[in-house]
Amino acid sequence: MARPIEATPMIEGEDALAFIAEMEKGEKASLEEKRRVKEDADEMRSMLTFAF
């Protein structure tokens, strides 16, 4: 049987402010990163086999 997943701890104080500031930047992924992620996803899809 799987172990239960614990709740994610809340961030507070300076950590919370730094997180919000980072999220507000809204930086998009570079074309190189998008290409790499797509290639990796395609490779994973090619490994999947489902027989129904």
Secondary structure, DSSP 8 states (H G I E B T S, - for coil): ------------HHHHHHHHHHHHH-----HHHHHHHHHHHHHHHHH-----
